[in-house]
Amino acid sequence: MQLRTTFVSHAAALVGTLHMPDGAPEGVAILTGPSTSVKEQASGAYAAALAARGWAALAFDHRTFGESGGKPRQLENPFAKAEDISAAFDYVKTVPDLAALPVIGVGVCAGGGYMAYAMAKDHRFSGFAGIAGYYADAEMAKKSMGEQFDAALTRALKAQAIYDATGRAETIPAVGLDGGDVAMPLAEAYQYYGTPRGAVANYVNAFAVQSRQYTLPFDTQGIAHDIAMPTILVHSERALAPSLARAFYRRLSARKRQVWLASAGQIDFYDDPRLIGAAVEAIVDFFAPLART
């Protein structure tokens, strides 16, 4: 069963889909997905798979995306998304059938890093699962990008200044057939977001340039030691940045498990039933002790 939900984060109305299992839920999962994504894409696919295995699962549109409120539209802000995740926790605790259950956070791709940040800041969660997560190392990114880092940050700050003065947000495509001036220049990303495979009606192929003032300095590696809840990471050697996943895993100090699956790349983690099923089975198994308490 799927229930349309609304809740509030920082005065913005957020719209979500609460996926409920057939019987009494064993726990609750709050999901967040890849950069620029909406609830009908990867987060929704994992929410449905979790519900099929006995967990209530909430996929929702973050502020400025999809059906949710907030301006400027298409602003990718990891810190704001972490706040939305905490607001989602507040919401599920108001649902009578869910209020007494353990709540875990599940993040996919960039959402793995965003969820990790939320878990480091909000210790009310009982567990964290990252799926094909991108666990950013801001210092490494700055070194590898060189002058491009400063140029991108300068452009973002200029876009912010124009928005503050005029209310007009500069946007670029999230993906493009030939790459170019886009947020995600991977051909693999276009094959998902730029085609009917992933371009659902609720999705907008755009990225606010001012977002990079938040995404460029965002760091996940440095907050791993602040994650106090049990954590499972699911990744692949062919997914995005497996070395960063390993580094992040080494820094975790709570009970943890790392599961390596075979994938064609990163994006098939979004919609391949085999990968989704294997990842969710690992998550449900890892958090089974929570469901029994």
C-alpha positions as a Markdown table, in Angstrom:
| # | Residue | x | y | z |
|---|---|---|---|---|
| 1 | Met | 0.0 | 0.0 | 0.0 |
| 2 | Gln | 1.2 | 3.5 | -0.9 |
| 3 | Leu | 0.1 | 6.6 | 1.0 |
| 4 | Arg | 0.6 | 10.1 | -0.1 |
| 5 | Thr | 2.1 | 12.2 | 2.7 |
| 6 | Thr | 3.0 | 15.8 | 3.4 |
| 7 | Phe | 5.1 | 17.3 | 6.2 |
| 8 | Val | 7.1 | 20.5 | 6.7 |
| 9 | Ser | 10.8 | 21.3 | 6.7 |
| 10 | His | 11.9 | 24.8 | 7.3 |
| 11 | Ala | 8.5 | 26.2 | 6.3 |
| 12 | Ala | 8.5 | 24.2 | 3.0 |
| 13 | Ala | 5.8 | 21.6 | 2.4 |
| 14 | Leu | 7.5 | 18.3 | 1.5 |
| 15 | Val | 5.5 | 15.6 | -0.4 |
| 16 | Gly | 6.3 | 11.9 | 0.0 |
| 17 | Thr | 5.1 | 8.4 | -0.6 |
| 18 | Leu | 4.8 | 6.1 | 2.4 |
| 19 | His | 5.2 | 2.5 | 1.3 |
| 20 | Met | 3.5 | 0.2 | 3.8 |
| 21 | Pro | 3.9 | -3.6 | 4.0 |
| 22 | Asp | 1.0 | -6.0 | 4.0 |
| 23 | Gly | 1.3 | -6.8 | 7.7 |
| 24 | Ala | 2.5 | -4.9 | 10.7 |
| 25 | Pro | 5.8 | -3.2 | 9.9 |
| 26 | Glu | 9.0 | -4.4 | 11.5 |
| 27 | Gly | 10.6 | -1.0 | 11.3 |
| 28 | Val | 10.7 | 2.3 | 9.3 |
| 29 | Ala | 13.1 | 3.4 | 6.6 |
| 30 | Ile | 13.5 | 7.0 | 5.5 |
| 31 | Leu | 15.1 | 7.2 | 2.1 |
| 32 | Thr | 17.0 | 9.8 | 0.1 |
| 33 | Gly | 18.3 | 9.4 | -3.5 |
| 34 | Pro | 20.9 | 10.6 | -5.9 |
| 35 | Ser | 21.5 | 14.2 | -6.8 |
| 36 | Thr | 18.5 | 16.0 | -8.4 |
| 37 | Ser | 16.4 | 12.9 | -8.1 |
| 38 | Val | 12.7 | 12.6 | -7.0 |
| 39 | Lys | 10.7 | 10.0 | -5.0 |
| 40 | Glu | 9.6 | 8.1 | -8.1 |
| 41 | Gln | 13.1 | 7.2 | -9.0 |
| 42 | Ala | 15.8 | 5.3 | -7.0 |
| 43 | Ser | 14.5 | 6.1 | -3.5 |
| 44 | Gly | 11.0 | 5.0 | -4.5 |
| 45 | Ala | 12.3 | 1.7 | -5.9 |
| 46 | Tyr | 14.1 | 0.9 | -2.7 |
| 47 | Ala | 11.1 | 2.0 | -0.6 |
| 48 | Ala | 8.9 | -0.4 | -2.5 |
| 49 | Ala | 11.4 | -3.2 | -2.1 |
| 50 | Leu | 11.7 | -2.6 | 1.7 |
| 51 | Ala | 7.9 | -2.6 | 2.0 |
| 52 | Ala | 7.8 | -5.9 | 0.2 |
| 53 | Arg | 10.1 | -7.3 | 3.0 |
| 54 | Gly | 8.1 | -6.0 | 5.9 |
| 55 | Trp | 9.4 | -2.5 | 6.5 |
| 56 | Ala | 7.5 | 0.8 | 6.2 |
| 57 | Ala | 9.5 | 3.1 | 3.9 |
| 58 | Leu | 9.2 | 6.8 | 3.2 |
| 59 | Ala | 10.5 | 8.2 | -0.1 |
| 60 | Phe | 10.0 | 12.0 | -0.5 |
| 61 | Asp | 10.9 | 15.0 | -2.6 |
| 62 | His | 13.4 | 17.2 | -0.9 |
| 63 | Arg | 12.9 | 21.0 | -0.8 |
| 64 | Thr | 13.1 | 22.6 | -4.2 |
| 65 | Phe | 12.6 | 19.3 | -6.0 |
| 66 | Gly | 9.6 | 17.5 | -7.5 |
| 67 | Glu | 6.3 | 18.2 | -5.8 |
| 68 | Ser | 7.8 | 19.8 | -2.7 |
| 69 | Gly | 8.0 | 23.5 | -2.0 |
| 70 | Gly | 11.1 | 25.6 | -1.6 |
| 71 | Lys | 13.1 | 28.1 | -3.8 |
| 72 | Pro | 15.2 | 28.4 | -5.8 |
| 73 | Arg | 14.0 | 25.3 | -7.7 |
| 74 | Gln | 16.6 | 22.5 | -8.3 |
| 75 | Leu | 18.9 | 23.7 | -5.5 |
| 76 | Glu | 21.1 | 20.8 | -4.5 |
| 77 | Asn | 22.1 | 21.5 | -0.9 |
| 78 | Pro | 23.4 | 18.5 | 1.1 |
| 79 | Phe | 23.0 | 20.3 | 4.4 |
| 80 | Ala | 19.4 | 21.3 | 3.7 |
| 81 | Lys | 18.7 | 17.7 | 2.6 |
| 82 | Ala | 20.0 | 16.5 | 5.9 |
| 83 | Glu | 17.6 | 18.8 | 7.6 |
| 84 | Asp | 14.7 | 17.4 | 5.5 |
| 85 | Ile | 15.7 | 13.9 | 6.6 |
| 86 | Ser | 15.4 | 14.9 | 10.3 |
| 87 | Ala | 12.0 | 16.5 | 9.4 |
| 88 | Ala | 11.0 | 13.2 | 7.9 |
| 89 | Phe | 11.9 | 11.5 | 11.2 |
| 90 | Asp | 9.7 | 13.9 | 13.0 |
| 91 | Tyr | 6.9 | 13.1 | 10.7 |
| 92 | Val | 7.0 | 9.3 | 10.9 |
| 93 | Lys | 6.9 | 9.6 | 14.7 |
| 94 | Thr | 3.5 | 11.2 | 14.4 |
| 95 | Val | 2.1 | 8.2 | 12.5 |
| 96 | Pro | 0.4 | 5.9 | 15.1 |
| 97 | Asp | 1.4 | 2.6 | 13.5 |
| 98 | Leu | 5.0 | 3.7 | 13.2 |
| 99 | Ala | 5.7 | 5.9 | 16.2 |
| 100 | Ala | 7.1 | 3.1 | 18.4 |
| 101 | Leu | 9.2 | 1.5 | 15.7 |
| 102 | Pro | 13.0 | 1.8 | 15.1 |
| 103 | Val | 13.9 | 4.2 | 12.2 |
| 104 | Ile | 16.8 | 3.7 | 9.8 |
| 105 | Gly | 18.1 | 6.1 | 7.1 |
| 106 | Val | 18.8 | 4.7 | 3.7 |
| 107 | Gly | 20.7 | 6.7 | 1.1 |
| 108 | Val | 21.5 | 6.0 | -2.6 |
| 109 | Cys | 24.5 | 7.4 | -4.5 |
| 110 | Ala | 24.9 | 11.1 | -3.5 |
| 111 | Gly | 22.1 | 10.4 | -1.0 |
| 112 | Gly | 24.4 | 8.0 | 0.7 |
| 113 | Gly | 26.7 | 10.9 | 1.6 |
| 114 | Tyr | 23.8 | 13.1 | 2.5 |
| 115 | Met | 22.2 | 10.4 | 4.7 |
| 116 | Ala | 25.6 | 9.8 | 6.4 |
| 117 | Tyr | 25.7 | 13.5 | 7.3 |
| 118 | Ala | 22.2 | 13.4 | 8.6 |
| 119 | Met | 23.1 | 10.3 | 10.7 |
| 120 | Ala | 26.2 | 12.1 | 12.1 |
| 121 | Lys | 24.0 | 15.0 | 13.2 |
| 122 | Asp | 20.8 | 13.3 | 14.3 |
| 123 | His | 21.4 | 10.4 | 16.7 |
| 124 | Arg | 17.7 | 9.6 | 17.0 |
| 125 | Phe | 18.0 | 7.1 | 14.1 |
| 126 | Ser | 18.6 | 3.5 | 14.9 |
| 127 | Gly | 20.7 | 2.6 | 11.8 |
| 128 | Phe | 22.2 | 3.8 | 8.5 |
| 129 | Ala | 22.4 | 2.0 | 5.2 |
| 130 | Gly | 24.4 | 3.5 | 2.2 |
| 131 | Ile | 23.8 | 2.0 | -1.3 |
| 132 | Ala | 26.4 | 2.7 | -4.0 |
| 133 | Gly | 27.1 | 5.8 | -1.9 |
| 134 | Tyr | 29.3 | 8.7 | -2.9 |
| 135 | Tyr | 31.2 | 9.5 | 0.3 |
| 136 | Ala | 32.8 | 12.8 | -0.6 |
| 137 | Asp | 36.3 | 13.8 | 0.4 |
| 138 | Ala | 36.3 | 17.6 | 0.0 |
| 139 | Glu | 40.1 | 18.0 | 0.4 |
| 140 | Met | 40.7 | 15.3 | -2.3 |
| 141 | Ala | 38.2 | 16.9 | -4.6 |
| 142 | Lys | 39.8 | 20.3 | -4.3 |
| 143 | Lys | 43.2 | 18.9 | -5.1 |
| 144 | Ser | 42.0 | 16.8 | -8.0 |
| 145 | Met | 39.9 | 19.6 | -9.6 |
| 146 | Gly | 42.7 | 22.2 | -9.3 |
| 147 | Glu | 41.7 | 25.5 | -10.8 |
| 148 | Gln | 38.4 | 24.1 | -11.9 |
| 149 | Phe | 37.3 | 23.9 | -8.2 |
| 150 | Asp | 37.8 | 27.6 | -7.6 |
| 151 | Ala | 36.3 | 28.6 | -10.9 |
| 152 | Ala | 33.2 | 26.5 | -10.2 |
| 153 | Leu | 32.9 | 27.9 | -6.7 |
| 154 | Thr | 33.2 | 31.5 | -8.0 |
| 155 | Arg | 30.5 | 30.8 | -10.6 |
| 156 | Ala | 28.2 | 29.5 | -7.9 |
| 157 | Leu | 28.7 | 32.5 | -5.7 |
| 158 | Lys | 28.0 | 34.8 | -8.6 |
| 159 | Ala | 24.8 | 32.9 | -9.4 |
| 160 | Gln | 23.8 | 33.3 | -5.7 |
| 161 | Ala | 24.4 | 37.0 | -5.9 |
| 162 | Ile | 22.2 | 37.3 | -9.0 |
| 163 | Tyr | 19.5 | 35.3 | -7.3 |
| 164 | Asp | 19.6 | 37.4 | -4.2 |
| 165 | Ala | 19.3 | 40.6 | -6.3 |
| 166 | Thr | 16.8 | 39.5 | -8.9 |
| 167 | Gly | 15.2 | 36.2 | -7.8 |
| 168 | Arg | 16.4 | 34.5 | -11.0 |
| 169 | Ala | 18.3 | 31.3 | -10.5 |
| 170 | Glu | 20.9 | 30.2 | -13.2 |
| 171 | Thr | 20.4 | 26.6 | -14.0 |
| 172 | Ile | 22.2 | 24.1 | -16.2 |
| 173 | Pro | 21.0 | 20.6 | -17.3 |
| 174 | Ala | 21.6 | 17.9 | -14.7 |
| 175 | Val | 22.6 | 15.6 | -17.6 |
| 176 | Gly | 23.1 | 16.0 | -21.4 |
| 177 | Leu | 23.6 | 13.6 | -24.3 |
| 178 | Asp | 27.0 | 15.0 | -25.1 |
| 179 | Gly | 28.1 | 16.1 | -21.6 |
| 180 | Gly | 29.2 | 19.7 | -21.7 |
| 181 | Asp | 28.1 | 22.2 | -19.2 |
| 182 | Val | 26.0 | 19.9 | -17.1 |
| 183 | Ala | 25.9 | 18.9 | -13.4 |
| 184 | Met | 26.5 | 15.1 | -14.0 |
| 185 | Pro | 28.6 | 14.7 | -17.2 |
| 186 | Leu | 28.7 | 10.9 | -17.0 |
| 187 | Ala | 27.2 | 9.1 | -20.1 |
| 188 | Glu | 25.7 | 6.6 | -17.6 |
| 189 | Ala | 23.8 | 9.4 | -15.9 |
| 190 | Tyr | 22.3 | 10.6 | -19.1 |
| 191 | Gln | 21.2 | 7.1 | -20.0 |
| 192 | Tyr | 19.0 | 7.1 | -16.9 |
| 193 | Tyr | 17.9 | 10.7 | -16.3 |
| 194 | Gly | 17.9 | 11.7 | -20.0 |
| 195 | Thr | 15.8 | 8.8 | -21.3 |
| 196 | Pro | 12.4 | 7.2 | -20.4 |
| 197 | Arg | 14.4 | 4.8 | -18.3 |
| 198 | Gly | 14.5 | 7.3 | -15.4 |
| 199 | Ala | 13.0 | 10.6 | -16.7 |
| 200 | Val | 9.7 | 10.3 | -14.8 |
| 201 | Ala | 7.1 | 13.0 | -15.1 |
| 202 | Asn | 8.0 | 14.5 | -11.7 |
| 203 | Tyr | 11.6 | 14.9 | -12.6 |
| 204 | Val | 13.2 | 18.1 | -14.0 |
| 205 | Asn | 16.5 | 17.9 | -15.8 |
| 206 | Ala | 18.0 | 21.0 | -14.2 |
| 207 | Phe | 20.6 | 22.0 | -11.6 |
| 208 | Ala | 20.8 | 25.4 | -9.9 |
| 209 | Val | 24.4 | 26.6 | -10.4 |
| 210 | Gln | 24.4 | 28.2 | -7.0 |
| 211 | Ser | 24.2 | 24.7 | -5.6 |
| 212 | Arg | 27.9 | 24.2 | -6.0 |
| 213 | Gln | 28.7 | 26.5 | -3.1 |
| 214 | Tyr | 27.2 | 23.7 | -1.0 |
| 215 | Thr | 28.1 | 20.6 | -2.9 |
| 216 | Leu | 31.8 | 21.4 | -3.6 |
| 217 | Pro | 32.9 | 21.8 | 0.0 |
| 218 | Phe | 30.6 | 19.0 | 1.3 |
| 219 | Asp | 32.6 | 16.3 | 3.1 |
| 220 | Thr | 31.5 | 12.9 | 4.3 |
| 221 | Gln | 34.8 | 11.4 | 5.3 |
| 222 | Gly | 35.4 | 13.7 | 8.2 |
| 223 | Ile | 32.1 | 13.0 | 9.9 |
| 224 | Ala | 32.2 | 9.2 | 9.8 |
| 225 | His | 33.4 | 9.0 | 13.3 |
| 226 | Asp | 30.3 | 10.9 | 14.5 |
| 227 | Ile | 28.0 | 8.1 | 13.2 |
| 228 | Ala | 27.0 | 6.2 | 16.3 |
| 229 | Met | 24.4 | 3.8 | 14.9 |
| 230 | Pro | 24.9 | 0.4 | 13.2 |
| 231 | Thr | 25.8 | 1.0 | 9.6 |
| 232 | Ile | 25.8 | -1.2 | 6.5 |
| 233 | Leu | 27.3 | -0.1 | 3.2 |
| 234 | Val | 26.4 | -1.8 | -0.1 |
| 235 | His | 28.8 | -1.1 | -3.0 |
| 236 | Ser | 30.4 | -2.5 | -6.1 |
| 237 | Glu | 33.8 | -2.3 | -7.6 |
| 238 | Arg | 32.2 | -0.8 | -10.8 |
| 239 | Ala | 30.1 | 1.7 | -8.9 |
| 240 | Leu | 31.1 | 5.3 | -8.2 |
| 241 | Ala | 34.3 | 5.8 | -6.1 |
| 242 | Pro | 34.7 | 2.4 | -4.4 |
| 243 | Ser | 38.0 | 3.7 | -2.8 |
| 244 | Leu | 36.0 | 6.4 | -1.0 |
| 245 | Ala | 33.5 | 3.8 | 0.2 |
| 246 | Arg | 36.3 | 1.8 | 1.6 |
| 247 | Ala | 37.9 | 4.8 | 3.3 |
| 248 | Phe | 34.5 | 5.9 | 4.8 |
| 249 | Tyr | 33.9 | 2.3 | 6.0 |
| 250 | Arg | 37.3 | 2.3 | 7.8 |
| 251 | Arg | 36.5 | 5.5 | 9.6 |
| 252 | Leu | 33.2 | 4.1 | 11.0 |
| 253 | Ser | 33.4 | 3.0 | 14.7 |
| 254 | Ala | 30.0 | 1.6 | 15.4 |
| 255 | Arg | 28.8 | -1.9 | 14.5 |
| 256 | Lys | 29.2 | -2.2 | 10.7 |
| 257 | Arg | 29.1 | -4.4 | 7.7 |
| 258 | Gln | 30.2 | -3.9 | 4.1 |
| 259 | Val | 28.6 | -5.9 | 1.2 |
| 260 | Trp | 30.1 | -5.9 | -2.3 |
| 261 | Leu | 27.9 | -6.8 | -5.2 |
| 262 | Ala | 28.6 | -7.2 | -8.9 |
| 263 | Ser | 27.2 | -4.4 | -11.0 |
| 264 | Ala | 27.6 | -3.0 | -14.5 |
| 265 | Gly | 28.3 | 0.4 | -13.1 |
| 266 | Gln | 26.7 | 3.0 | -10.8 |
| 267 | Ile | 23.3 | 3.6 | -12.4 |
| 268 | Asp | 22.0 | 0.1 | -12.5 |
| 269 | Phe | 21.8 | 0.3 | -8.7 |
| 270 | Tyr | 18.9 | 2.7 | -9.3 |
| 271 | Asp | 16.6 | 0.3 | -11.2 |
| 272 | Asp | 18.0 | -3.2 | -11.6 |
| 273 | Pro | 15.7 | -5.5 | -9.6 |
| 274 | Arg | 18.6 | -7.9 | -9.0 |
| 275 | Leu | 20.8 | -5.3 | -7.4 |
| 276 | Ile | 17.9 | -3.7 | -5.5 |
| 277 | Gly | 16.7 | -7.0 | -4.2 |
| 278 | Ala | 20.2 | -8.1 | -3.1 |
| 279 | Ala | 20.9 | -4.7 | -1.4 |
| 280 | Val | 17.6 | -4.7 | 0.5 |
| 281 | Glu | 18.0 | -8.3 | 1.6 |
| 282 | Ala | 21.4 | -7.4 | 3.1 |
| 283 | Ile | 19.8 | -4.4 | 4.8 |
| 284 | Val | 16.9 | -6.3 | 6.2 |
| 285 | Asp | 19.2 | -9.0 | 7.5 |
| 286 | Phe | 21.6 | -6.6 | 9.1 |
| 287 | Phe | 18.8 | -4.7 | 10.9 |
| 288 | Ala | 16.8 | -7.8 | 11.9 |
| 289 | Pro | 18.0 | -7.3 | 15.6 |
| 290 | Leu | 16.3 | -3.9 | 15.6 |
| 291 | Ala | 13.0 | -5.3 | 14.4 |
| 292 | Arg | 13.0 | -7.9 | 17.2 |
| 293 | Thr | 13.5 | -5.3 | 20.0 |
